[in-house]
Amino acid sequence: MLVLIWFWVGASLALARWSTMQSYQEQEVSLHRLLQLTAAAPDYVQVKPKGFKAILQSTVEFLEAHDIQAYLLVKLPVGDPWNEDVLRYGQGLVLPHRVLRFARPDAESPNLGNEVVVPLPDSHTWRGDYFVVVQSESFAAMLVAHRLQPLSATPPSESQRLSEGQRDPEDDDEASPPLEEATAARSSYLSVCCSINPDLVATVVSAIRRQIDQGLGTANTGLDLAALTQQWPQLRPAQSLTPAYLSLVDRWLNWQLKRQENLRQSASTYRRQALNMSSLSSQNEVLINTLRLKDDFLNTVGQELRTPLTTIKTALTLLDSPHLKPPQRQRYMEMISHECDRQSALISGVLNLLQMETSVSQAQLDPLNLSETVPPVVSTYQPLAAEKGVMLAYTIPSQLPPVLCPDSWLRQVMIHLLNNSLKYTPSGGQVWVTASSTADHAEIEVRDTGAGISASDLPHIFEHFYRGRNLPPDETEGAGLGLSIVQQLLLYCGGTIVARSQPDEGTTMVVRLPIHHRRP
């Protein structure tokens, strides 16, 4: 029994030592894990690869702007877009300052200027880690990033691709594509730590130095790397609270604030440009639709003008016949007269429509009292209604609130509506004009006891050149533009019109106009 206990204790101690060694080795090969286990426990932020590239660019530009000569220890994805900033900075360094760039063993990267490429011992060392460490006598900073696993929100097609074992371009340090391609390849993130804490920087530098001492000192770089690392402790800022160091920290913070402000202004500019482009696109679409509608309108006008002319020309040809009897001659003459009236109505309607579109830009939406505009128009049509045997009456309360509509527009609206009501109301019928108001709008109702409108015609009565099929035989057919003009005028002043009708039960036109609210 004692032997078993002794064996169990020995095995536990061995397992603990093995776990400790594994943990230590993991710390050595993962800078991300190493920083998490430090007392400072720095915060990490998750960014896209482009975000990490922007932080890298900002750091290098800060070093260049303040002429800071430093050692740069870097490990970045393969590709010119990732290394161009570091390479540019390295060209301005004065020895003994250098850029040490760590790369995979099989990476073909020649030494350029003050840049030294250090091959890593294997593909597992710092796998998934990227870093930029700045080490100088006056300033220390670091960027340490770790590539995270793909998010669960990866698109299905991409998830399927990854699950099938196909290689993700960003997932392998040995063959990272350019920044734009890598970012578009998948929605991956990097966990990034940015610090100017000299102690944290020293921790990372020590880990890098251990790797060099353990296996990189014999790398074929043309330099004695082990001897080179002996200089690094002297490059650390001696006191982190010296005025010179604090001044540089202030400059670092101001630099980041300035960059953030530039990004904010750029984003604001891009947002305005996007809004302007969207507005221009909408305006362009409206113009295209307007031109298309005008083309359709002109085509319809041409057809409407051609029809009466064809009828007139045919009737004139028949009138030349020597065998034409007087009743037939009279019928053809009436046909010509009818088509001339139709032609005249069409031309007048088109001219009114064009005049209305011209006057829209010049019209002002002034407050208008319905009791001062509607009754005079109705009174003008009462003699015509009486002559036809139709009772025309109105009830317009004087206390109605003012509405927003030009006086001339409202008069045209009432003229067209009264014309229609009287045209389709037979002798003995009635036409009423009433008005009322709600909190937001005033209503004018023109109600008649005429022939009404069929259910198939009702949705089309406001279309250009649309004519109903229930015109009384003794009435001249109009141009089919009256209700179109009414609707357009009301739309321009923020109003609406609704038609309610049943065959043989009359028609009710309801006009709604916005009320003018006086400012306090």
SELUMLO-125027 format. One record per residue: x, y negated, z of N, C-alpha, C, O, CB in turn; residue in three letters. Coordinates in steps of 0.05 Angstrom, whole numbers, plus 5000, padded with zeros to 4 digits. Each point is the difference from the previous one (the first is absolute). Glycine has a CB too. Example, Ala and Ser with C-alpha at 12.3 -4.5 7.8 and 13.67 -1.06 7.14 Angstrom:
REM residues 2
526451145156498249765000501849765000502150005013494150235012ALA 503149564961501649765001498549785014501049785004501450354953SER 
//
This chain:
REM residues 520
501750245000498349765000501749755000499549814985496950445039MET 505749754993501849775001501549974973500549774992500150295057LEU 500050164938501349994974498249864980500949844984501750585026VAL 494849644991498149884981499849705005499949844981497650595016LEU 502349505029499849715006502549854991499949794988497350325052ILE 505250014966502549884991500149974970501049804990501350395051TRP 496850024945500049984970498149784991500649864981500450635016PHE 496749495015498049794992501149725005499649824983496750505028TRP 505049645012501249745006502249934979500149784991498950285058VAL 502750144945502149954981498949934972501049824987501950495039GLY 495049844966498849944974498849725000500249864979498950635015ALA 499649435028498849735001502049794997499749804986496750385043SER 505949854986502149804998501249994972500649784990500450295059LEU 499350154939501150014973498149864980500849854983501650575027ALA 495049634994498049884983499949705004499849844981497550575020LEU 503049505024500149715006502449874987499849794988497850295055ALA 504850064960502449884987499649994970500949814987502050375050ARG 495950034951499650004971498149784992500449874979500350635020TRP 497149455016498149794994501449735002499549824984496750465033SER 505549685004501449755003501849954976500249774990499650275060THR 501650174942501849974977498549934975500849844984502450485037MET 494549824975498349954977499049715000500149864980498650625018GLN 500549435026499049725002502249814994499649804987497150345048SER 505849924976502249824995500749994970500549794989501250305057TYR 498350154941500650014972497949854984500649874980501750565026GLN 495149605002497949864986500349705002499649854981497350535028GLU 504049535016500449715003502249914982499949784988498650255059GLN 503650144950502249914984499349984970501049824986502050405047GLU 495249954958499450004971497549834994499349974977502850485019VAL 496649435024497749834996500349755016499650005024497550404967SER 503549384996500349745013497349915011499849875021504050014950LEU 494150195015497349935009499450125027499049875019499450114934HIS 502250285050499650145026501949895021499249975024499350444952ARG 503949535017502049895019499049745012500249965025503450264949LEU 495449605010499049745010497650045018499649855020502149924939LEU 496650425035497650045017500750105028498549955019499050164939GLN 504950025044500850105026501749815016500750065023499150394958LEU 500849315008501549815015498349865021497550024999505449914961THR 498449945059498549865022498349774988497949945010505750195023ALA 497549744946498549774989497550094986498049854999506349914995ALA 495750484995497650114986498749804981497849915005501450395034ALA 502349614940499049794983497450074986499450244995505349614998PRO 493849955000497550044985500650054970501949904989495649815044ASP 500750444955500150064972497649894986497849995012505050424996TYR 497549524967497749914985499950164974502150054988498249485031VAL 497450554973499750164975499649814976498149845000499950555027GLN 503749644954499849834976500350184975500950235001501149375024VAL 497150294953500450134974503049974992501449825010493750084976LYS 505850264995502749974990500649714991502249905004497850584983PRO 498149395000500549734991500349815024501649814998495850284961LYS 501249975063500449845024502750025012501349815008493950245001GLY 505950204991502750055010502049864982502049885009496650565011PHE 500949564954501849874981500049705005502149874998497150494968LYS 498549525041499849725005501649935026501349795001494250194976ALA 504350195044501549955024503050014995501549835010494750365017ILE 504650014957502850024993501049764985502149895006497450604992LEU 498949424983500849764984500249755018501849844997495950364963GLN 500449775059500149775018502550015017501249795005493850204995SER 505750245010502450035017502549924985501749855010496050515016THR 502649754950502449944984500149704993502149885001497950594980VAL 497749415012500049724993500749835024501349794997495250304968GLU 502749995059500849865025503050005003501349805006494350325015PHE 505750124975502950025003501449824979502049875007497550605010LEU 499449534959501349834979499649705006501849844996497450534971GLU 498449565042499449725005501749885022500849774999494650314985ALA 505350085036501649915023502950094999501549985019494450015008HIS 504950124949502850084995501150175023502149955011498549634963ASP 497950635033500850195021501650234987499050154984497049725045ILE 506650154979501750224991499650235019500549975024502949714955GLN 495850555011499450235018500550264985500250014976496449715048ALA 503650494993499950274990497150074996498349945017506050195006TYR 495149994954497350104994500150304998501450114983497349464994LEU 499850575040499850294998497250054989498049945013505350155026LEU 496550034938497450034987499650284990501850144991498349384996VAL 497450565014499150254986497249934989498149955016504650375015LYS 497149684943497549914987499350214978501750154992499349365017LEU 496550494982499350174978501749944975500949774997494450265021PRO 505050174966501649974976498549824980497550024997504650435010VAL 499349374980498849834980501049725002500349895022495650404978GLY 504549584977501049725000498249815015501149835014501050274943ASP 495349915041498349815014500550005030499749805013496950254952PRO 504150195046500450015029502749895008500349895022496850514979TRP 504949624982502749945008501049734989502249925007498750564995ASN 497549384982501049764987500649785020502049864997495450264963GLU 501049855061500549785020502550065016501749825004493450104999ASP 505350335005502450075016502549984982502049905010495350415018VAL 502549774947502349984982500849714996502349934999496250494978LEU 499549405019500649724997501349885024501949844998494250124972ARG 503050125054501249905024502950105003501849855008493750135014TYR 504950284971502750115002502049874983502449995007495550435004GLY 501349474966501949864982501149755012502049904991495550294970GLN 501149705059501049755013501550055025500749805014495549974966GLY 504250485028501450065025503049964997501150044979495250285034LEU 504949615009503049975002501050225018499050045022500849454971VAL 502250664997501150225016500949895027501049785002500550464957LEU 498349925062499450295001497050074999499350235002504949825023PRO 494049754972497250065000499250164975501049944978498149645049HIS 499350624976499250174978497150085002498749965021506150214976ARG 494349954982497450135000500550304998501150104980496549504998VAL 501550555042500250294999497250114994498149985016505850035018LEU 495950124943497450104991500250315001501650124986497549474984ARG 499150535046499950295003498150114979497849904996503250065054PHE 499950264938498550124978500250315002501750115014499049484956ALA 497550545015500150294999502550104987501349864984493750155014ARG 505950245008502650094990500250004970502149944989498250345051PRO 497549784946500250014971499249744986499850004976499150485028ASP 500849315011499349744988502449884986502249995012494249935023ALA 503349994940502249884985499849705003498649874986501550514981GLU 501549525053499949715005502949915004501250045021494249995001SER 505749844957502849915003500249765019498149865004502850304949PRO 501549815059500549775017500149754984501449994979501150305053ASN 496149504976499949754986500849775019498749955020497650224950LEU 506049705023500949785016500650085029501550185005495949514965GLY 501350175048500350055029498050215010499650035024502149514982ASN 497150614976498150205007501450284999501350064981494849665002GLU 503450435038501250275002497750205002498349975018506049865003VAL 495550364962498050215001501050235016502150124993496049744962VAL 500550215066500850225018498150234996497649975007504349705027VAL 499050564956498250224996499350135027501750045017500250044938PRO 495649995049499150145024500850294999500350114978495849575026LEU 504250455019501050285000498050204988500850204989501949695050PRO 494750054964498050194990497449844995499949765004502250635022ASP 495949764965497549874992498149965024497949884997502550324959SER 500449895068498349985024500749765017498449905015501150594984HIS 503049414999500849775016498449754992500149924977504550285029THR 494149695014498449764996497950034978499349814986504649925030TRP 495150514980498050044980497449855007499050035023503050434966ARG 497049394993497649845005500649735014498249845004499350584999GLY 505149545005500749755013501349814980501550094983499150155061ASP 498849514959501449794984500849785020498549955020498850154937TYR 504949775039500949805019501849794986501350064980498350285058PHE 500449434974501849784994501049895026498349895015499450004940VAL 504850145052501149905025502049784994501850034984497650425038VAL 500249324991501749774997501749985025499049985022497749774949VAL 506050265026501850005022502149784995501750034982497550475028GLN 500849295007502049794997500749895028498750075020499649814933SER 503749945048500849885025497949815011499849965025504950084961GLU 493649854997498149805009497150094999498249875012505049794973SER 496250565002497250074996499850304995501850134989497249424992PHE 498850575029499550284997497050044994498349875013505650265018ALA 495550044950497250054993499950274987501950114991497149405003ALA 498650605006499650264988497250034990498149895011505450315018MET 496249964950497550094989500250304999501750114986497449474987LEU 499250565041499950295000497250094992498149925012505650125023VAL 496150114944497450094989500050314998502050124995497449454980ALA 498350545030499650284997497650064983497849885004504350205041HIS 498250094935497850064982498050185013500750225010502449744951ARG 494449955040497850155012498950204981500549984975498549635054LEU 499550584981498750194983497749874986498949795009502450595021GLN 497849734947497749874985497649995018499550185016502349994941PRO 496749615039497549975016497950204991500150104978501049415028LEU 497050535012497850194993498249894979498550144988501750035058SER 500049564949498349874980501250024972499149874982499349825053ALA 503750494962501150034974497950094980498450185006506049945014THR 495549764956498050074980500050304995502150135001498349424978PRO 497250575015499950294996501950114979501350205005494049765008PRO 504949904965501750104979502950015009501550194993495449634973SER 503949985050502850005010500450215022502050135000498349384989GLU 497750535028500250205021500350274987501550175009495749555022SER 501250334948500250254986502850044988501150215001494049774989GLN 506049805000502650014988502150075021501850164995496949514970ARG 501150205058502050055021499750285011502050135006498049385005LEU 497550584992499550275011501050224982500650225008495549605017SER 504050124949500950204981503150014998501150164985494749764989GLU 505549925043502950025001501549824981502550034998496850435017GLY 499449374971501449824982501449785016499049915020497750184943GLN 505649835028501649825016499049714997499549904978504450405016ARG 495849575029499249725001502549834996501950045015494250065016ASP 503949714950502449854995501149855025502549985002495949974952PRO 499949965064501049865023500950195022501349915020495749714969GLU 502350635009500450185022502850125001500650155018494649964980ASP 506449814983502750114998501949784997499949844981498450584999ASP 503649555039502049784999501850034975501249814992498650155058ASP 500450284940501950044978499149894974501649954982499850465041GLU 496149544974498949904974497849815005497750054990503650384988ALA 499249365036497949805004499849824976502049914990498750095060SER 496949954940499649844976500349715007500249935023496850414957PRO 502949485000499949725006497649935018498150155002504149754954PRO 498049865057498149935020497250014990498250105014505249615007LEU 496050174955497349994990498950284996497750055006503349504973GLU 500650635009499150264994499550165026498150145003504349864954GLU 499549965063499750145025497549925015498650175011506349874991ALA 494649704998497649905014497550104987498050075014504549535000THR 497550414959497650094987499650305000497950114995502549504976ALA 501850535036499950294999498050125020498750204994506049804991ALA 495249885039498150105020499749785021501649815001499750674991ARG 496749555026499649805021501550095025498750095019496849784961SER 507250125020501650075024500849755015499849784990501950634986SER 499149635049500849785017502850065012500850235003494349665007TYR 506249894998502550025015499549885028498749805003504150174954LEU 498350165063500049905027502549845004502250125000494950275018SER 502749354986502449824999500449875027498149905013501150024938VAL 503350085058500849855024502049794992502050064987497250355043CYS 500249344977501849784994500849875027498349935016499549984939CYS 504950075050500949905025502649844997501650064983496250335040SER 502549414995502549855002501250045028501749845008496749824957ILE 500750555048501050065027502850134997500150224989495249845029ASN 506849814991502750124996500350285012501550164989500349385011PRO 496850525022500250265012498850224982501150214997498749585049ASP 497850154943498850194981501750044975500450224991495149655026LEU 505649914973501850024977502450175007500950164983497649395001VAL 502650415040502350165008499450295002501650174994500149445031ALA 495850464984499250285001499950134973501050224996496349675044THR 501649964940499950114973502950024988500650204987494849615007VAL 506249995011502850014990501550235012501550134986498449375008VAL 499750555032501350235013499250264987501750184996498549565047SER 497250294951499150254987501250034973500850224992494949755033ALA 504549814960501350024973502950065003501150164984495649514998ILE 504650215038502850055004500550295007502050124992498649415023ARG 497650595002500450295007499850174975501550204997496549715048ARG 500250034937499850154976502549984983501050204989494149735011GLN 506049834999502549974985502350155013501550134987497049424998ILE 501750445042502150135014499850314998502050144999498249475033ASP 497350494966499550295000500550124972500850234998496049715039GLN 502749914942500350134974500449824977500750094978496650255040GLY 502449404986500349824977502749884997500649864981494650055023LEU 506550135017502649864999501850104978501849864991497950085057GLY 499850304943501650114978498749964973501050114980500950225051THR 495949524968498749974974501849864980501749835008493950145016ALA 504050104951501749884979499149734993498649964980502350505002ASN 499849345034499249724996502349824994499749774993496550315036THR 506350024974502349834996500749845025501949855000497050134952GLY 499650065070500549855025500150205023498850224998498949374983LEU 503750335040499950155025497749915016500249805015504850264985ASP 492750074997497549915013500350015030498949825014498550344947LEU 503950045050500350025029501549765011499249895020500850614977ALA 502149414988501449765009498349754996500249815016504250414972ALA 494049794992498349764994498049965023499449785007501150304944LEU 498450155059498049975021501249905026498549905018499050474961THR 505149645024501349905025499649705002500149895023503250484976GLN 496249494979499749715001497249915008499649775008503850204956GLN 494650215035497249935003499449895028498549815003500450534964TRP 502249785055499449885026500849715003498649855014502050605005PRO 501549474967500849725002498149814984500049765005504750395001GLN 493749974977498249844984497449945014498449834991503650364968LEU 497449945063497549955014500249735014502149945012497250564995ARG 498549354993500049745014500850055029498850165014497749654956PRO 505550045040501150045027497949955021499750175019504849704965ALA 494149925014497949935020497449934984500149824983503350025052GLN 494450294971497649954985498649745007498149934987501450565009SER 501549385026498749755008501749764996499549795011498150475023LEU 504549764949501649774995498549804982498250094985506050195018THR 496449464999498649814984500150064970498049964985503049705049PRO 501350434956500350064972498150234992498749984979506149865022ALA 495050375015498350224994497149925001498450074982505050255035TYR 495949535004497249925003499249814977497750014990502650045059LEU 501649794942499449824977499450174975498349934984504649715036SER 498750574976499550174977497450155002498650054980506449995015LEU 494350045030497450135004497749814993498150084987503950215049VAL 498349464972498049804993499849974970497849984989503049785054ASP 501450234944500049984971498650254987498549974981505749755021ARG 496350515010498850254990496949985002498650064982505550205031TRP 495049655011497149985004498849794981497950044988502750095060LEU 500849644950499049794982499950104971498249934984503649725047ASN 500250504962500150114973497650184995498849994978506349995022TRP 494350195019497750184997497449844999498250064984504350305040GLN 497349434993497649844999499749854973497849984989502649965061LEU 501949964940499949874974499150194978498549934982505149765033LYS 497550564986499250194980497150075002498650034980506150165021ARG 494349845024497250065003498249774989498050054988503150225053GLN 499849484964498549784989500050004970498049944987503149795054GLU 501350334947500150024971498250224989498749964980506049875022ASN 495350395012498250224992497149925002498350064983505150275031LEU 495949525008497349915004499249814977497850024989502650045061ARG 501449754944499449814979499850144973498249934984504149715042GLN 499450564969499950144975497350164998498750004980506350045019SER 494350095024497550145000497649824995498150074986503950265046ALA 498249434981497849804996499949914971497849974989502749885059SER 501850114940500149924972498950224982498449944982505649775028THR 496950534995499050224984497050045003498550064981505950175023TYR 494649725021497150035005498549794984497950064988503050135058ARG 500149564955498749794985500150064970498049964986503249705049ARG 501150444955500250064972498050234993498849994979506049875021GLN 495050335018498150224995497149904999498450084983504750245039ALA 496349494997497349895000499549844975497850004988502349995062LEU 502049854942499749844975499650194976498449944983504449695037ASN 498850584979499750194978497350135000498750034979506250055023MET 494149985022497350125002497949804991498150074986503450235051SER 498949454972498149794992500149964970497949974986502549815058SER 502050204945500349964971498850244984498849974980505349765028LEU 496450515003498850244987497049995000498750064980505350205034SER 494949655009497049985002499049784980498050044986502150115062SER 501349624952499249794982500250094971498349954983503249715050GLN 500750494961500450104973497750194992499050004978506049955027ASN 494350225014497850194995497349854996498550074982503950285045GLU 497249444989497649844996500049874973497949994986501849935064VAL 502649974942500249874974499550204977498649944981504649725038LEU 497950584984499650204979497150074998498850034979505850155029ILE 494149865016497150065000498449784988498150044986502650255054ASN 500149464967498649774989500249984970498049964986502849805057THR 501650294947500450004971498450234987498949964978505749845028LEU 495450435007498450224989497149944999498650064981504850265037ARG 495649555004497249925001499349794979497950014987502050105062LEU 502049714947499649794979499950134973498449924983503949745045LYS 499550534967499950144974497450154996498849994979506250065023ASP 494150085019497450144998497849804996498150054984503650325046ASP 498449414984498049794997499949894971497849974989502749915060PHE 501950074940500049894973499050214980498649934981505349775032LEU 496850554991499050214982497050015001498650034980505650235026ASN 494749725019497150015003498749764987497950034987502650235056THR 500749504961498949764988499950034970498149934987503749795051VAL 500450394950500050044971497850194991498749944979506249995022GLY 494750285014497850184992497349875003498250044983504650355031GLN 496849465008497449865004499549794979497749974992502850125057GLU 501649784942499649804978499550134973498649894984504449795042LEU 498250554970499850134974497150124996499050004978505950115024ARG 493949985020497350124997497949814989498750074981502550235057THR 498549464973498049814988500749924972498249984983500949855063PRO 503550134949500749924973499450224980499149944977504549775042LEU 496850544988499350224982497050014994499250044978504750225040THR 494549695004497150004996499149774982498350044983501250185062THR 501749544960499349774984500850044971498449944982502249775058ILE 501750404955501050044973498250204986499349974976505449935038LYS 494450314999498250204988497349874993498950054979503450325047THR 496749474993497449874995500149814977498249994984500750065064ALA 503349804950500449814977500150154974498949914979503549775051LEU 498950554969500150164976497350094991499350004977505350155036THR 493849945007497350094993498249784991498150044984502450325050LEU 500049394976498349774992500449944971498249874988502149955058LEU 501950264942500549944971498450194982500049964976504649875036ASP 494250374999498550194983497549864988498549885014503150515015SER 498149644943497649874987497450145006497949884996505149974968PRO 497150395046497650165006499149985029498350145009503050174954HIS 500049515052499449985028497349865005499549794988505450195022LEU 493450155006497449895006500249795022501850005016496050434970LYS 500349385015500149785020500150115029501649895015495849834953PRO 501050485040500350095028502850115006501149955022494150174977PRO 506050024982502850095004501949775002501950005016497050434960GLN 500749375006501849775000499849865027502049925011497450024939ARG 498150035061499749875026501350165022501249895019494549924965GLN 504250465014501250165021503149974999501349995021494950344976ARG 504949664979502949964998500949735010502149975012498050344949TYR 498249495034500749735010499949995031501749885012496349924945MET 500050345054499950015030502550165011501049935021493950054977GLU 505950224987502350165008502549825000501650005019496450424963MET 502349424997502349824999499949795022502149945013498150124937ILE 497549835056499749815021500750125027501349885017495149884957SER 502650495030500650145026502950055003501149965022494450254976HIS 505949874981502850065002501649745003502150005014497350414958GLU 499749375016501349745005499849915029501949915011497149964941CYS 498650175060499749945028501850185017501249905019494049964973ASP 505050395001501750185015502949914997501650005019495250384974ARG 504049544982502749904996500649755016502149985012497850224942GLN 498249625047500349765015500350055030501649895013495749874952SER 501050435045500150075028502750125007501249955021493950124980ALA 505950104981502650135004502249805001501750015018496650404960LEU 501749405003502249805000499849825025502049935012497950074937ILE 497749925058499649845024501050155025501349885018494849894961SER 503350495023500850155023503050035002501249975021494650284976GLY 505549794980503050025000501249745007501949995016497950364949VAL 499149435025501149735006499649945030501849895013497249964941LEU 498750235057499649965029501950165017501149915020494150004971ASN 505450345000501950165014502849894999501449995021495850414969LEU 503649504987502749884998500149745016502149955012498450254942LEU 497449645045499949765015500250055030501349865015496049924949GLN 501450445045500150075028502850075008500949925021494350244977MET 506250004986502750085007501949765001501950005015497350454964GLU 500349365003501649755000499549835025501949885010498150134940THR 497549985058499449835023500750125027500049865020496349964953SER 504450445028500650125025502449885014500049955024498050484959VAL 504149515001502449895011499749715010501549915016501050394954SER 495449575020499649725008497849975021499749785012501750094942GLN 497150345051497749985019501049995028502050135007495050114960ALA 501549625050500649995029497650115015497749944994505349665000GLN 497650575026497950125015499249825023500950025023500850444966LEU 496649355004499049805020497450115013498650164987503549464987ASP 497350305050497550085013497649894985500049784989502350235055PRO 495650164954497749944983497550085016499850215011502849854946LEU 495449765043497450065012498150124979499549894980501149735053ASN 498450624974498250144981497549844995498950014978503050435037LEU 497149435006497549854997500249764981498049894992500950255054SER 503649784948500449774982500550094971499749844982502149905056GLU 498950514958500850104973497950194988499449974976505449985037THR 494250245002498250204989497349884992499150064978503250285050VAL 496349514989497349904993499949854973498150044985500949945063PRO 502949834947499949864974500150194976498649954980503549665042PRO 499550604980500250194977497450154997499050034977505950015030VAL 493950055015497550154998497849814989498350094984503150215055VAL 498549454970498049814991500249964970497949964987502249815057SER 502350244945500349964971498750234984498949964979505449805030THR 495750485002498950234986497050055006498750174988505850035014TYR 494449655017497150055007498249934976498150154996502949755052GLN 499449884937498349964976500250224980497950084988502649435019PRO 501950604988500350224981498650255010498750144985505749675001LEU 495750245040498650235012497049974997498650194994505249885038ALA 495249684974497149964998499150034971497850114996502449575042ALA 501350234943499350044971499850294993498450074983503949505006GLU 499350605024499950284994498050155017499450244995505449744992LYS 494049885032498150135018501250145023498850195011498349864951GLY 505349875047501450125022500249805023500649774996502150534973VAL 496649805055500249825024502950015010501150215006494049875006MET 506149694990502849975009500049825025499149774999502850294954LEU 499150045069500049855026502650055014501450194995493549845008ALA 505649805017502550035015499549925029498249845006504650074953TYR 498950205059500049935028502949985009501350215004494250015005THR 505649544993502849955008500049845025499549764999502150264953ILE 498950095072500049855025502249784999502250054990496050355035PRO 501249374985501949785000502250035021502149884998494349834986SER 503150465036502050035022502150224995501550065017495049785014GLN 503650264945502050214993502849885002500449774992496350474978LEU 505249915039502849905001501149964972499250144982501550095063PRO 501249594952501349974973501650244992501050155017499249364991PRO 500050534966501550234989502449894984500049764993495850535005VAL 506149894996502349924984499650094971500350234993502749815047LEU 496349764943499550064972499749734985498649835010499250625000CYS 503649514967499549764985497149974991498750204994506149824991PRO 494349745015497249944993499350104972497950124995502249485036ASP 501750354950499550084972499950304997498450104984503949485001SER 499350575031499950294998497450115010498850174988506149845018TRP 494149885017497550105011497749944982498150164997503749785049LEU 498349834940497949934981500050204977497850104992502649425020ARG 501950554978500250204978498950275009498650144985505349624996GLN 496850325044499050265011497050005000498750194991505449865037VAL 494749734982497149995002498749994972497950124996502549655048MET 500850094938498949984972499950284987497950074989503949465007ILE 500450625006500050274988498150185013498650164987506249785001HIS 495050065039498150185014497149934994498450184996505049885040LEU 496049684963497249924994499350074971497850084994502549555040LEU 501650334947499550074972499350304998498150074986505149574999ASN 498450535028499450284999497350075012498550164988506449935015ASN 494549805020497550065013497649924983498150154997504149805048SER 497949814944497849914983499850154974497850044990502749515030LEU 501850544970500050154974498650275004498550094982505749685004LYS 496350365036499050285004497450015016499050225006505749944991TYR 494249615011497550005016497749924981500049784989502550105054THR 495550294954497849944982498149795012500249935023500150534958PRO 497949455002498049805009498350125023499350235000500549574954SER 499850035066498650095024501950105022499150065022497150064949GLY 506349895023502050095020500949775018499149774998502450584970GLY 500349725049501049805020503050025003501250214997494449825028GLN 505649744981502949985006500349845025499149775002502250274949VAL 500150075069500549855025503049965004501650184993494250015028TRP 504949584989502849945007500049925030498849815008502450034944VAL 500250325064500249955029502950005008501750104986493750125021THR 505049675017502849995011499950045030498049945013503449754950ALA 500750435047500350055029503050015006501749974982493950295021SER 505149785022502950005008500450195023498250075015502349464969SER 502150575017500950165023502549855011500549774994497850674986THR 503149705038502349875013502249944980501549815003497450425039ALA 501449934937502349974981499249914972501749894986500550465040ASP 495449684966499349934972497149924998498350065017505250254966HIS 495949554995497349924993499050174977501650084983499249455033ALA 496750534983498850174980497949854984498449855011502550565017GLU 499249624945497949904983498850234985501450164987501049395007ILE 495050485008498650224987498349894977498549815004501450455039GLU 500449864934498349944977498550264994501150194989502149454991VAL 494250365026498450244999497749964980498649795000502550335047ARG 498550074934497949984981498350254999500750215012502149484961ASP 495050295013498250234997500050104971498050094989499149745048THR 505350154951500250074971500250294995499250175016503049404978GLY 499050504983500150284991501950175016499750255000499249594955ALA 502950045059502050165015502250114983500049964975496450155056GLY 505550024981502350114987500150305005499650085023502949474981ILE 498150604976500150295003502550085016502049845001495650224956SER 502450175055502250105016502550034984502349975010494550265020ALA 503049844944502350044983501249734992502449994995495650434988SER 500449375015501049734992501249855024501849834996494850164967ASP 502450065061500749835023503049995006500949785006494750345013LEU 506050094979502949985005501549834979502349935005497450515018PRO 499149504954501449874978499249724995501049874982499550584998HIS 497649445035498849744993502049775002499649794988496050385027ILE 506649875000502049785003502350034981501949845001496950135047PHE 501150224934502150044980499649804977497849924994502750575019GLU 501849444974499849824977498450124978500350244993504249575019HIS 493750034976498450074976498150245005499050124981504849714991PHE 495650235053498150225005497249885001499449815014504050455012TYR 494849874958497249914999498250235008500450234991500749434972ARG 496950285052498150205008498250084977499849864979500349965067GLY 498550414957498450104978497049935004498350104984505050275011ARG 496149475025497149945005499349714994498349885014501750475021ASN 501449534945499449724993497249984988499350164982505649765009LEU 493549895018497349964988500349944971501949874991496449965053PRO 499750254940500249974970500149714991501049944979496650495017PRO 501249395020499949724991502449845010500149754995495050285005ASP 506950095013502349865010502450054982500350214988497949835059GLU 503549754951502550024984502150145016500549935024498349654951THR 502650615013502150145014502449815005500849864982497750584997GLU 502549575045502249825007502750134993500150214987497249595049GLY 504950074974502650104994500950225020502050134995499149424985ALA 497550485041500950205020502349905017501550165011496950194959GLY 501849395033502249885016499149855025501649935016501050034942LEU 494850005044499049845022500750105028501249855016495150024954GLY 503150385035500750125026503050035004500949995023494650254977LEU 506049804979502950025002501149735010501749995017498550354946SER 498849445025500849735009499349965029501649895015497949944938ILE 498050255055499249965027501850155020500949885020494450074964VAL 505450295009501750165018502849885002501149995022496350424966GLN 503749504990502749885000500049745016501949965016499050254940GLN 497149625041499949755015499950065030501349875016496449914946LEU 500750415046499850075028502550125011500849955023494350124971LEU 506350094990502550125010502149795004501550015020497450404955LEU 501249385008501949795003499749845025501949895011498350094940TYR 497350005060499649855024499550185024499149915021499049724952CYS 502650635025499850185022497350115005499550115022504149654998GLY 494650224961497350115003499650264985501850104987496649435018GLY 499250584998499250254987497249984989498549825008504750445022THR 496049934953497350024991499350304999501650164991498749414982ILE 497350495036499050285000497250004987498449825004504250295038VAL 497050094941497450034987498550245011501150225003500849574955ALA 495550175048498350225009497549994981498749804997502950175052ARG 497850264940497850014980498950284996501450205004500749414973SER 495450405016498750254993498349944974498849784998501050395051GLN 500150014932498449954976497149945008498850145016504250164957PRO 496049495014497249915003499449895029497749965006501050384960ASP 503349625050499649895027501649755005500149905022499150564994GLU 502049434963501449745003502950045008500950225004494849575007GLY 505749984991502850005006500649795021498749785000502450374953THR 500849915065500949805020503049974997501550195003494749935029THR 504749634964502849944999500749865026498849805007501250164942MET 502050155065500849895026502849884997501950144995495250205031VAL 503149404978502649864998500949935028498549895016500349914939VAL 503750285051501249935026502349824996501850044984496850405035ARG 501449344997502149794999501249975027498650005020499149774941LEU 505050195041501249965026499249735012499849804987504150494999PRO 495749715040499249765015502549835006502250115006493850125014ILE 503849514977502249825007500049955030498149895011501649894943HIS 502450315059500349965029501749755005502450004992497150505017HIS 499549315004501549765006502150055020499650145020496449584970ARG 506450175005502250035019499549835025499149774997504150334965ARG 497450005062499649845024501949775001499949845019498550565005PRO 
//
